[in-house]
């Protein structure tokens, strides 16, 4: 049975570099669901990848606004590069 794509438009094995608030991490698209210890960081990367897939942008960096579990607004600086 085939594993479904985590982000439509990207293979799960696609290598990426994620920079969150000046800290870089190398991973694959499929690993974004398990590599982050906070929901805020996961949501920021997931949102950026969805925007990249929709707009067909090879690399993207910007400030993402996400909400934590208590619906507090959190600004996160994110850059995702396709390797």
Secondary structure, DSSP 8 states (H G I E B T S, - for coil): -----SSTTS-TT-EEEEEETTEEEEEEGGGGGTS-SSHHHHHHHHHHHHHHHHHT-SEEEEEEEEE-TT--EEEEEEEEEE-
